[in-house]
Amino acid sequence: MPVTSDQLLEFRRHTPGVQERIHFNNAGAALPPDAVLQSIGQHLALEARIGGYEAAIAARKEAAGFYKSLGRLLNAPAKNIAFATSATEAYNKALSSIPFQAGDFILTTEDDYVSNQIAFLQMQDRFGVRLLRAASRPEGGFDATSMETLIRKYRPRLVAVTHIPTNSGLVQDVEAAGQLCRQYDCLYLLDACQSAGQMPLDVEQLHCDFLSATFRKFLRGPRGAGFLFVSDKVLDTGLAPLFLDLHSADWAEAGCYVPKTNAQRFETWERSYALLLGSKAAAEYALQIGLGAIQERTFRLAANLREQLSGIPQVQLLDRGEHLCGIVSLHVKGWKPMFLKIALEQKGVNASIAGRGAAVIDFAQKGVDWALRLSPHYYNTEEEVEMVVERLKEILK
Ligand SMILES: Cc1ncc(COP(=O)(O)O)c(C=O)c1O
């Protein structure tokens, strides 16, 4: 069911920030709804009243609901979900759990997220792991044939794919990668940081062993919170991240520890319960609207925006791919990105910039060294899309 105009009014009523500016920076951080702010605020107030540890005990049941809600979001059992402080923390925990040996291959794509690429390069330097990247298709996104050829030839220990890169509207065919990983029995790590909350995700269909994401983007949760899905295959083979602590393992004897059997093996003891509860509220809010409806509206607003931007001669639209999402990326020759961002800000529009270091391969292919990202959310309106285009035109005049 698509989002109705009444629903839209309701979303906006519960998102006070939309009255002040046009928020098109969801690729950076989206506005949380009231429900998220209230959960966080209530728990912080409880901590202040009765004490942090006591508040955590009082909120135990509610906190356990986090795992169930995330499970519903991903079509996974609650025991396969871990809370994290960010997508990067979740991702690195997953990476650190794989016992790589010198000479093992990691296969990724040219569009994988910058921090993931840096982690692979560092592992190459430190452990002698070798990095492969599937070729990209001319129309954008990894080429599944190239991926299969590399899997057959090198039998990688890990295949790692970013669903939606930070710097463009591309949606990669992560189901195809999942099928290949299943067929050739490779571990599959999926970075869903920009797709979680923007479109439906079903780990059964995706065939992933790990899926990491953050809450502050399209899920509209708080900053400082993320999560990791861990498959039964991973849990049953006993993979455990470096380093375990008193929450993720039990110290059974002086010389022996026993890791948790569920995905909490990938967590650490200390966490903000306020953020965990705010994250739960964000996931439930998205589930209530429906991820299909969110995707339909977000993708449609972005497609409108691309179409209108294509009428501005100075604007070079950068999004490539068979399927494009809610992130709209563009370049304007001769402009310094920060000037453009500030000029938009002065006209009441929040946007974000991706510099060359965010996407060295993709930007080199496109012949640019930065992109401005305008990312409408489902709570934005068609009028706001038009207003942003008009304001950009005025700036570029
Ligand atoms: C595709 C992708 N993966 C991972 C991350 C990292 O997320 P976090 O900053 O929460 O660690 C980002 C952040 O922009 C991202 O866009």
PDBQT file of the ligand as one rigid body, heavy atoms in Angstrom, charges set to zero:
ROOT
HETATM    1  C1  LIG A 401      27.182   2.168   2.894  1.00  0.00    +0.000 C 
HETATM    2  C2  LIG A 401      27.650   2.522   4.250  1.00  0.00    +0.000 A 
HETATM    3  N1  LIG A 401      28.182   1.593   5.026  1.00  0.00    +0.000 NA
HETATM    4  C3  LIG A 401      28.626   1.848   6.259  1.00  0.00    +0.000 A 
HETATM    5  C4  LIG A 401      28.562   3.113   6.778  1.00  0.00    +0.000 A 
HETATM    6  C5  LIG A 401      29.091   3.381   8.148  1.00  0.00    +0.000 C 
HETATM    7  O1  LIG A 401      28.079   3.644   9.063  1.00  0.00    +0.000 OA
HETATM    8  P1  LIG A 401      28.454   4.159  10.529  1.00  0.00    +0.000 P 
HETATM    9  O2  LIG A 401      28.979   5.558  10.338  1.00  0.00    +0.000 OA
HETATM   10  O3  LIG A 401      27.196   4.080  11.318  1.00  0.00    +0.000 OA
HETATM   11  O4  LIG A 401      29.514   3.264  11.049  1.00  0.00    +0.000 OA
HETATM   12  C6  LIG A 401      28.022   4.150   6.002  1.00  0.00    +0.000 A 
HETATM   13  C7  LIG A 401      27.963   5.515   6.518  1.00  0.00    +0.000 C 
HETATM   14  O5  LIG A 401      27.736   6.469   5.810  1.00  0.00    +0.000 OA
HETATM   15  C8  LIG A 401      27.549   3.847   4.710  1.00  0.00    +0.000 A 
HETATM   16  O6  LIG A 401      27.008   4.787   3.929  1.00  0.00    +0.000 OA
ENDROOT
TORSDOF 0
